[in-house]
Amino acid sequence: MTPQLTSQAADTTGRQAILDRLTLRPVRSAGLPTVDASKLTSFEEPLAKFTEMLQSVGGEVHLVDQPDQVTEILNQIEVFSNAQRVVSLVPEAVKGSFDLSKIHDPHDLAAVDWTIAKGEFGVAENGAIWIDGSTLPHRVLLFIAQYLAIVLSRREMVHHMHEGYARLGTPISRFGVFVAGPSKTADIEQSLVLGAHGCRALQVFLTP
């Protein structure tokens, strides 16, 4: 005799009852640990440490005295001098060739060659740079461009991430991100690939 298969909705009453009980059960947070500020590492020359760490993660650092020197240096890079679509959020340093006012769908930025962004401060211990989302018309600009350049004042350095987050406080902008070097990934054979899922190279310009 062939068994008859019947369609019957699963009874989820018991599962929902369990979930409801878990939801109502108060869970006490363990809380954040207290950080002993005296044990945090500080650097005698945070700018030098920042440069060392940024280079160690694949970024390139340039000291410039004037913002217009940024374009002069970038023009020496073939992939910049040949670029057709440059988005500049720092027009005093680099003149862009892409009109963002006409962009409403971020997908239309897929062909951007370079994004020139403004950094708020750098972190010496890991070479990360904080970028405030309020300076970005489209947040994807940092990740979709083939190449990324960040202009940052060398006076805006903090020693470590604790100091960085203290400086941020409660961000006003709904988006912000730390950028440290170009995009990279590595497999089990220790083969490191730059630009796998983001910018291929990162140029950082440190202004006075």
Accessible surface in RSA format (square Angstrom, percent):
REM  Atomic radii and reference values for relative SASA: ProtOr
REM  Chains: A
REM  Algorithm: Lee & Richards
REM  Probe-radius: 1.40
REM  Slices: 20
REM RES _ NUM      All-atoms   Total-Side   Main-Chain    Non-polar    All polar
REM                ABS   REL    ABS   REL    ABS   REL    ABS   REL    ABS   REL
RES MET A   1   234.18 121.3 149.39  98.9  84.79 201.9 125.49 106.7 108.69 144.0
RES THR A   2   103.38  73.5  92.91  94.2  10.47  25.0  59.07  79.3  44.31  67.0
RES PRO A   3   107.86  78.6  90.92  82.9  16.94  61.6 101.12  83.5   6.75  41.9
RES GLN A   4   144.99  81.1 120.62  88.1  24.38  58.0  48.34 102.9  96.66  73.3
RES LEU A   5   174.72  97.3 143.58 102.7  31.14  78.3 145.30 102.0  29.42  79.2
RES THR A   6   115.65  82.3  83.91  85.1  31.74  75.6  65.93  88.6  49.72  75.2
RES SER A   7   125.38 106.0  83.42 111.3  41.97  96.7  52.87 112.6  72.51 101.6
RES GLN A   8   161.15  90.1 127.26  93.0  33.89  80.7  40.41  86.0 120.74  91.6
RES ALA A   9    96.91  89.1  65.11 100.5  31.81  72.4  76.32 107.5  20.60  54.6
RES ALA A  10    87.00  80.0  57.33  88.5  29.67  67.5  66.70  93.9  20.30  53.8
RES ASP A  11   123.59  86.6  86.92  86.5  36.68  86.7  44.14 103.9  79.45  79.2
RES THR A  12    64.02  45.5  60.85  61.7   3.17   7.5  29.20  39.2  34.82  52.6
RES THR A  13   100.10  71.2  93.35  94.6   6.74  16.1  71.70  96.3  28.40  42.9
RES GLY A  14    43.89  54.1   0.00   N/A  43.89  54.1  38.57 105.8   5.32  11.9
RES ARG A  15   155.35  65.2 147.79  75.3   7.56  18.0  58.58  80.1  96.78  58.7
RES GLN A  16    92.15  51.5  92.15  67.3   0.00   0.0  38.28  81.5  53.87  40.9
RES ALA A  17    50.09  46.1  43.24  66.7   6.84  15.6  49.07  69.1   1.02   2.7
RES ILE A  18   107.12  61.0 106.95  79.7   0.18   0.4 107.03  77.1   0.10   0.3
RES LEU A  19    83.28  46.4  82.60  59.1   0.68   1.7  82.66  58.1   0.62   1.7
RES ASP A  20    67.00  46.9  65.52  65.2   1.48   3.5  22.38  52.7  44.62  44.5
RES ARG A  21   187.83  78.9 179.51  91.5   8.32  19.8  56.93  77.8 130.90  79.3
RES LEU A  22   109.14  60.8  98.21  70.3  10.93  27.5  98.71  69.3  10.43  28.1
RES THR A  23   112.62  80.1  82.14  83.3  30.48  72.6  69.17  92.9  43.44  65.7
RES LEU A  24   146.87  81.8 123.15  88.1  23.72  59.6 126.70  89.0  20.17  54.3
RES ARG A  25   168.01  70.5 157.65  80.4  10.36  24.7  35.87  49.0 132.14  80.1
RES PRO A  26   119.23  86.9  94.08  85.8  25.15  91.4 105.39  87.0  13.84  86.0
RES VAL A  27   132.50  87.2  99.78  90.3  32.72  78.8 102.98  89.5  29.52  80.1
RES ARG A  28   231.43  97.2 203.96 104.0  27.47  65.4  79.60 108.8 151.83  92.0
RES SER A  29   102.73  86.8  66.18  88.3  36.55  84.2  52.80 112.4  49.93  69.9
RES ALA A  30   111.94 102.9  65.43 101.0  46.51 105.8  76.53 107.8  35.41  93.8
RES GLY A  31    50.48  62.3   0.00   N/A  50.48  62.3  33.04  90.7  17.44  39.1
RES LEU A  32   172.39  96.0 144.74 103.5  27.65  69.5 144.92 101.8  27.47  73.9
RES PRO A  33   111.15  81.0  90.04  82.1  21.11  76.7 102.06  84.3   9.09  56.5
RES THR A  34   137.31  97.7 103.35 104.8  33.95  80.9  73.72  99.0  63.59  96.1
RES VAL A  35    73.55  48.4  49.29  44.6  24.26  58.5  53.10  46.1  20.46  55.5
RES ASP A  36    70.60  49.5  57.98  57.7  12.63  29.9  31.28  73.6  39.32  39.2
RES ALA A  37    75.86  69.8  61.21  94.5  14.65  33.3  61.38  86.4  14.48  38.4
RES SER A  38    99.77  84.3  57.33  76.5  42.45  97.8  57.29 122.0  42.48  59.5
RES LYS A  39   168.81  82.4 136.88  84.0  31.93  76.0  87.87  79.1  80.94  86.2
RES LEU A  40    48.91  27.2  33.71  24.1  15.20  38.2  35.19  24.7  13.72  36.9
RES THR A  41    85.95  61.1  74.84  75.9  11.11  26.5  46.87  63.0  39.07  59.1
RES SER A  42    76.99  65.1  51.66  69.0  25.32  58.3  30.21  64.3  46.78  65.5
RES PHE A  43    40.99  20.5  31.80  19.7   9.19  23.9  35.50  21.5   5.49  15.7
RES GLU A  44   180.50 103.6 141.29 106.9  39.20  93.3  64.50 124.8 116.00  94.7
RES GLU A  45   119.41  68.6 111.20  84.1   8.21  19.6  40.57  78.5  78.84  64.4
RES PRO A  46    35.17  25.6  35.17  32.1   0.00   0.0  35.17  29.0   0.00   0.0
RES LEU A  47    51.08  28.4  50.93  36.4   0.15   0.4  50.93  35.8   0.15   0.4
RES ALA A  48    52.61  48.4  40.07  61.8  12.54  28.5  46.90  66.0   5.72  15.1
RES LYS A  49    54.45  26.6  52.03  31.9   2.42   5.8  19.60  17.6  34.84  37.1
RES PHE A  50     0.00   0.0   0.00   0.0   0.00   0.0   0.00   0.0   0.00   0.0
RES THR A  51    32.80  23.3  32.80  33.2   0.00   0.0  27.55  37.0   5.24   7.9
RES GLU A  52    95.83  55.0  89.15  67.4   6.68  15.9  38.99  75.4  56.84  46.4
RES MET A  53    47.09  24.4  47.09  31.2   0.00   0.0  38.74  32.9   8.35  11.1
RES LEU A  54     0.00   0.0   0.00   0.0   0.00   0.0   0.00   0.0   0.00   0.0
RES GLN A  55    99.41  55.6  82.24  60.1  17.17  40.9  22.35  47.6  77.07  58.5
RES SER A  56    80.05  67.6  36.90  49.2  43.14  99.4  46.26  98.5  33.79  47.3
RES VAL A  57    43.35  28.5  38.31  34.7   5.04  12.1  43.35  37.7   0.00   0.0
RES GLY A  58    31.13  38.4   0.00   N/A  31.13  38.4  18.29  50.2  12.84  28.7
RES GLY A  59     4.53   5.6   0.00   N/A   4.53   5.6   0.00   0.0   4.53  10.2
RES GLU A  60    90.43  51.9  88.76  67.2   1.67   4.0  29.10  56.3  61.33  50.1
RES VAL A  61    24.88  16.4   3.48   3.2  21.40  51.6   3.48   3.0  21.40  58.0
RES HIS A  62    39.64  21.7  34.75  24.2   4.89  12.5  26.35  27.2  13.29  15.5
RES LEU A  63   115.91  64.6  86.66  62.0  29.25  73.5  86.95  61.1  28.96  77.9
RES VAL A  64     2.20   1.4   0.48   0.4   1.72   4.1   2.14   1.9   0.06   0.2
RES ASP A  65    92.67  64.9  86.34  85.9   6.33  15.0  21.85  51.4  70.82  70.6
RES GLN A  66   104.86  58.6 104.86  76.6   0.00   0.0  28.72  61.1  76.14  57.7
RES PRO A  67    47.82  34.9  47.82  43.6   0.00   0.0  47.82  39.5   0.00   0.0
RES ASP A  68    86.09  60.3  82.15  81.8   3.94   9.3  35.20  82.9  50.89  50.7
RES GLN A  69    57.34  32.1  57.34  41.9   0.00   0.0   9.98  21.2  47.36  35.9
RES VAL A  70     0.00   0.0   0.00   0.0   0.00   0.0   0.00   0.0   0.00   0.0
RES THR A  71    41.92  29.8  41.92  42.5   0.00   0.0  38.28  51.4   3.64   5.5
RES GLU A  72   103.94  59.7  97.32  73.6   6.62  15.8  39.85  77.1  64.09  52.3
RES ILE A  73    39.38  22.4  39.17  29.2   0.21   0.5  39.17  28.2   0.21   0.6
RES LEU A  74     0.00   0.0   0.00   0.0   0.00   0.0   0.00   0.0   0.00   0.0
RES ASN A  75    77.14  53.2  62.42  60.3  14.72  35.5  19.36  46.6  57.78  55.8
RES GLN A  76   149.50  83.6 110.85  81.0  38.65  92.0  46.04  98.0 103.46  78.5
RES ILE A  77    42.84  24.4  39.55  29.5   3.29   7.9  42.84  30.9   0.00   0.0
RES GLU A  78   126.93  72.9 118.02  89.3   8.91  21.2  42.06  81.4  84.87  69.3
RES VAL A  79    62.44  41.1  53.24  48.2   9.20  22.2  57.27  49.8   5.18  14.0
RES PHE A  80    18.02   9.0  13.80   8.5   4.22  11.0  13.80   8.4   4.22  12.1
RES SER A  81    62.45  52.8  31.03  41.4  31.42  72.4  24.85  52.9  37.60  52.7
RES ASN A  82    92.67  63.9  76.75  74.2  15.92  38.3  29.81  71.7  62.86  60.8
RES ALA A  83    24.06  22.1   0.06   0.1  24.00  54.6   5.09   7.2  18.97  50.2
RES GLN A  84   128.40  71.8 111.93  81.8  16.47  39.2  36.86  78.5  91.54  69.4
RES ARG A  85    86.30  36.2  86.30  44.0   0.00   0.0  22.02  30.1  64.28  39.0
RES VAL A  86     9.72   6.4   9.72   8.8   0.00   0.0   9.72   8.4   0.00   0.0
RES VAL A  87     0.64   0.4   0.59   0.5   0.04   0.1   0.64   0.6   0.00   0.0
RES SER A  88    21.97  18.6   0.84   1.1  21.14  48.7   0.84   1.8  21.14  29.6
RES LEU A  89    35.93  20.0  12.42   8.9  23.51  59.1  16.95  11.9  18.98  51.1
RES VAL A  90     4.16   2.7   3.22   2.9   0.94   2.3   4.16   3.6   0.00   0.0
RES PRO A  91    98.40  71.7  81.23  74.1  17.17  62.4  81.52  67.3  16.88 104.9
RES GLU A  92   112.00  64.3  86.24  65.2  25.76  61.3  58.35 112.9  53.64  43.8
RES ALA A  93     4.45   4.1   0.19   0.3   4.26   9.7   1.47   2.1   2.98   7.9
RES VAL A  94     2.66   1.8   1.72   1.6   0.95   2.3   2.66   2.3   0.00   0.0
RES LYS A  95   181.93  88.8 161.93  99.4  20.00  47.6 106.31  95.7  75.61  80.5
RES GLY A  96    33.45  41.3   0.00   N/A  33.45  41.3   7.64  21.0  25.81  57.8
RES SER A  97    73.34  62.0  37.85  50.5  35.49  81.8  49.16 104.7  24.19  33.9
RES PHE A  98    48.74  24.4  28.55  17.7  20.19  52.5  31.48  19.1  17.26  49.4
RES ASP A  99    73.52  51.5  56.97  56.7  16.55  39.1  33.19  78.1  40.33  40.2
RES LEU A 100    30.42  16.9  22.27  15.9   8.15  20.5  22.56  15.8   7.86  21.2
RES SER A 101    89.23  75.4  57.14  76.3  32.09  73.9  58.07 123.7  31.16  43.7
RES LYS A 102   156.53  76.4 135.40  83.1  21.13  50.3  83.53  75.2  73.00  77.8
RES ILE A 103    23.12  13.2  15.87  11.8   7.25  17.5  15.87  11.4   7.25  19.7
RES HIS A 104   159.11  87.0 132.26  91.9  26.85  68.7  95.31  98.2  63.80  74.2
RES ASP A 105    64.46  45.2  61.53  61.2   2.94   6.9  26.72  62.9  37.74  37.6
RES PRO A 106    55.83  40.7  55.22  50.3   0.60   2.2  55.43  45.8   0.39   2.5
RES HIS A 107   145.38  79.5 133.20  92.6  12.18  31.2 103.05 106.2  42.33  49.3
RES ASP A 108    83.58  58.5  64.53  64.2  19.04  45.0  18.07  42.5  65.51  65.3
RES LEU A 109     0.06   0.0   0.00   0.0   0.06   0.2   0.06   0.0   0.00   0.0
RES ALA A 110    66.32  61.0  49.01  75.6  17.31  39.4  49.09  69.1  17.23  45.7
RES ALA A 111    53.74  49.4  41.49  64.0  12.25  27.9  51.52  72.6   2.22   5.9
RES VAL A 112     0.80   0.5   0.00   0.0   0.80   1.9   0.00   0.0   0.80   2.2
RES ASP A 113    25.45  17.8  25.45  25.3   0.00   0.0   4.84  11.4  20.60  20.5
RES TRP A 114     1.32   0.5   1.32   0.6   0.00   0.0   1.32   0.7   0.00   0.0
RES THR A 115     0.00   0.0   0.00   0.0   0.00   0.0   0.00   0.0   0.00   0.0
RES ILE A 116     0.00   0.0   0.00   0.0   0.00   0.0   0.00   0.0   0.00   0.0
RES ALA A 117     0.11   0.1   0.11   0.2   0.00   0.0   0.11   0.2   0.00   0.0
RES LYS A 118    90.00  43.9  89.71  55.0   0.29   0.7  65.39  58.9  24.61  26.2
RES GLY A 119     3.42   4.2   0.00   N/A   3.42   4.2   0.00   0.0   3.42   7.7
RES GLU A 120    45.12  25.9  41.12  31.1   4.00   9.5  10.34  20.0  34.78  28.4
RES PHE A 121     2.33   1.2   2.33   1.4   0.00   0.0   2.33   1.4   0.00   0.0
RES GLY A 122     0.00   0.0   0.00   N/A   0.00   0.0   0.00   0.0   0.00   0.0
RES VAL A 123     0.00   0.0   0.00   0.0   0.00   0.0   0.00   0.0   0.00   0.0
RES ALA A 124     0.00   0.0   0.00   0.0   0.00   0.0   0.00   0.0   0.00   0.0
RES GLU A 125    64.02  36.8  52.07  39.4  11.95  28.4  12.81  24.8  51.21  41.8
RES ASN A 126    49.07  33.8  46.32  44.8   2.74   6.6  26.13  62.9  22.94  22.2
RES GLY A 127     0.00   0.0   0.00   N/A   0.00   0.0   0.00   0.0   0.00   0.0
RES ALA A 128     3.79   3.5   3.79   5.8   0.00   0.0   3.79   5.3   0.00   0.0
RES ILE A 129     0.00   0.0   0.00   0.0   0.00   0.0   0.00   0.0   0.00   0.0
RES TRP A 130    26.75  10.7  26.75  12.9   0.00   0.0  22.57  12.0   4.17   6.8
RES ILE A 131     0.00   0.0   0.00   0.0   0.00   0.0   0.00   0.0   0.00   0.0
RES ASP A 132    39.55  27.7  39.55  39.4   0.00   0.0   2.22   5.2  37.33  37.2
RES GLY A 133     9.59  11.8   0.00   N/A   9.59  11.8   1.23   3.4   8.36  18.7
RES SER A 134    88.42  74.7  48.04  64.1  40.38  93.0  44.06  93.8  44.36  62.1
RES THR A 135    45.84  32.6  29.92  30.3  15.91  37.9  38.66  51.9   7.18  10.8
RES LEU A 136    15.18   8.5   0.43   0.3  14.75  37.1   0.95   0.7  14.23  38.3
RES PRO A 137    77.30  56.3  39.92  36.4  37.38 135.9  53.11  43.8  24.19 150.3
RES HIS A 138    30.79  16.8  26.03  18.1   4.76  12.2  20.43  21.1  10.36  12.1
RES ARG A 139   132.12  55.5 126.44  64.5   5.67  13.5  42.81  58.5  89.31  54.1
RES VAL A 140    41.49  27.3  40.02  36.2   1.47   3.5  41.20  35.8   0.29   0.8
RES LEU A 141     0.00   0.0   0.00   0.0   0.00   0.0   0.00   0.0   0.00   0.0
RES LEU A 142     4.35   2.4   0.44   0.3   3.92   9.8   0.44   0.3   3.92  10.5
RES PHE A 143    93.30  46.7  83.83  51.9   9.47  24.6  84.57  51.3   8.73  25.0
RES ILE A 144    48.49  27.6  35.06  26.1  13.43  32.4  40.20  28.9   8.29  22.5
RES ALA A 145     1.39   1.3   0.00   0.0   1.39   3.2   0.00   0.0   1.39   3.7
RES GLN A 146    66.72  37.3  65.34  47.7   1.39   3.3  17.82  37.9  48.90  37.1
RES TYR A 147    30.44  14.2  30.44  17.3   0.00   0.0  18.48  13.9  11.97  14.8
RES LEU A 148     1.79   1.0   1.79   1.3   0.00   0.0   1.79   1.3   0.00   0.0
RES ALA A 149     0.00   0.0   0.00   0.0   0.00   0.0   0.00   0.0   0.00   0.0
RES ILE A 150     0.00   0.0   0.00   0.0   0.00   0.0   0.00   0.0   0.00   0.0
RES VAL A 151    12.60   8.3  11.43  10.3   1.17   2.8  11.43   9.9   1.17   3.2
RES LEU A 152     1.66   0.9   0.07   0.1   1.59   4.0   1.66   1.2   0.00   0.0
RES SER A 153    22.18  18.7  17.39  23.2   4.79  11.0  17.39  37.0   4.79   6.7
RES ARG A 154    59.23  24.9  50.23  25.6   8.99  21.4  11.41  15.6  47.82  29.0
RES ARG A 155   188.14  79.0 156.00  79.5  32.14  76.5  70.88  96.9 117.26  71.1
RES GLU A 156    55.19  31.7  54.81  41.5   0.38   0.9  10.58  20.5  44.61  36.4
RES MET A 157    29.71  15.4   6.73   4.5  22.98  54.7   6.73   5.7  22.98  30.5
RES VAL A 158     6.46   4.3   6.16   5.6   0.30   0.7   6.46   5.6   0.00   0.0
RES HIS A 159    43.49  23.8  43.49  30.2   0.00   0.0  17.88  18.4  25.62  29.8
RES HIS A 160    18.82  10.3  18.82  13.1   0.00   0.0  11.52  11.9   7.30   8.5
RES MET A 161    41.91  21.7  41.91  27.7   0.00   0.0  41.91  35.6   0.00   0.0
RES HIS A 162    90.89  49.7  80.87  56.2  10.02  25.6  47.52  49.0  43.37  50.5
RES GLU A 163    63.27  36.3  59.04  44.7   4.23  10.1  28.50  55.1  34.78  28.4
RES GLY A 164     0.00   0.0   0.00   N/A   0.00   0.0   0.00   0.0   0.00   0.0
RES TYR A 165   126.46  59.0 120.00  68.3   6.47  16.8  87.07  65.4  39.40  48.6
RES ALA A 166    80.82  74.3  47.77  73.7  33.05  75.2  60.47  85.2  20.35  53.9
RES ARG A 167   115.51  48.5  82.01  41.8  33.50  79.8  41.52  56.7  73.99  44.8
RES LEU A 168    33.03  18.4  16.26  11.6  16.76  42.1  19.06  13.4  13.97  37.6
RES GLY A 169    51.01  62.9   0.00   N/A  51.01  62.9  34.35  94.3  16.66  37.3
RES THR A 170   127.18  90.5 106.31 107.8  20.87  49.7  71.17  95.6  56.01  84.7
RES PRO A 171    69.76  50.8  49.26  44.9  20.50  74.5  55.66  46.0  14.10  87.6
RES ILE A 172   177.67 101.1 147.73 110.1  29.94  72.2 153.59 110.6  24.08  65.4
RES SER A 173    28.24  23.9   9.11  12.2  19.13  44.1  13.21  28.1  15.03  21.1
RES ARG A 174   236.09  99.1 195.97  99.9  40.13  95.5  81.95 112.0 154.15  93.4
RES PHE A 175    44.04  22.0  37.22  23.1   6.82  17.7  42.61  25.8   1.43   4.1
RES GLY A 176    24.05  29.7   0.00   N/A  24.05  29.7   0.36   1.0  23.70  53.1
RES VAL A 177    33.39  22.0  30.17  27.3   3.22   7.8  33.39  29.0   0.00   0.0
RES PHE A 178    43.79  21.9  23.17  14.4  20.61  53.6  23.17  14.1  20.61  59.0
RES VAL A 179    15.93  10.5  12.89  11.7   3.03   7.3  15.93  13.8   0.00   0.0
RES ALA A 180    43.75  40.2  27.12  41.9  16.63  37.8  27.12  38.2  16.63  44.0
RES GLY A 181     6.11   7.5   0.00   N/A   6.11   7.5   0.00   0.0   6.11  13.7
RES PRO A 182     2.98   2.2   0.26   0.2   2.72   9.9   0.37   0.3   2.61  16.2
RES SER A 183    18.09  15.3   5.99   8.0  12.10  27.9  16.26  34.6   1.83   2.6
RES LYS A 184    64.42  31.4  50.38  30.9  14.04  33.4  42.31  38.1  22.11  23.5
RES THR A 185    59.38  42.2  51.98  52.7   7.39  17.6  30.49  40.9  28.89  43.7
RES ALA A 186    65.37  60.1  32.19  49.7  33.17  75.5  34.42  48.5  30.95  82.0
RES ASP A 187    77.67  54.4  61.97  61.7  15.70  37.1  42.99 101.2  34.68  34.6
RES ILE A 188   165.99  94.5 139.56 104.0  26.43  63.7 148.22 106.7  17.77  48.2
RES GLU A 189   140.99  80.9 115.12  87.1  25.87  61.6  41.35  80.0  99.64  81.4
RES GLN A 190   155.05  86.7 129.89  94.9  25.16  59.9  52.15 111.0 102.90  78.0
RES SER A 191    55.54  46.9  46.91  62.6   8.63  19.9  26.40  56.2  29.14  40.8
RES LEU A 192   108.19  60.3  79.05  56.6  29.14  73.3  79.05  55.5  29.14  78.4
RES VAL A 193    75.57  49.7  72.52  65.7   3.05   7.3  75.57  65.7   0.00   0.0
RES LEU A 194    82.84  46.1  60.99  43.6  21.85  54.9  60.99  42.8  21.85  58.8
RES GLY A 195    20.20  24.9   0.00   N/A  20.20  24.9   0.51   1.4  19.68  44.1
RES ALA A 196    50.75  46.7  13.10  20.2  37.66  85.7  20.52  28.9  30.23  80.1
RES HIS A 197   135.72  74.2 100.88  70.1  34.84  89.1  92.07  94.9  43.65  50.8
RES GLY A 198    19.63  24.2   0.00   N/A  19.63  24.2   7.97  21.9  11.66  26.1
RES CYS A 199     7.38   5.6   5.80   6.5   1.58   3.7   0.03   0.1   7.35   7.9
RES ARG A 200   129.40  54.3 122.38  62.4   7.03  16.7  24.61  33.6 104.79  63.5
RES ALA A 201    28.69  26.4  28.17  43.5   0.52   1.2  28.69  40.4   0.00   0.0
RES LEU A 202     0.78   0.4   0.00   0.0   0.78   2.0   0.00   0.0   0.78   2.1
RES GLN A 203     7.79   4.4   7.79   5.7   0.00   0.0   0.00   0.0   7.79   5.9
RES VAL A 204     0.00   0.0   0.00   0.0   0.00   0.0   0.00   0.0   0.00   0.0
RES PHE A 205     0.00   0.0   0.00   0.0   0.00   0.0   0.00   0.0   0.00   0.0
RES LEU A 206     0.00   0.0   0.00   0.0   0.00   0.0   0.00   0.0   0.00   0.0
RES THR A 207    17.52  12.5  17.52  17.8   0.00   0.0   7.88  10.6   9.64  14.6
RES PRO A 208    67.26  49.0  56.11  51.2  11.15  40.5  59.40  49.0   7.86  48.9
END  Absolute sums over single chains surface
CHAIN  1 A    13633.3      10845.1       2788.3       7640.1       5993.3
END  Absolute sums over all chains
TOTAL         13633.3      10845.1       2788.3       7640.1       5993.3
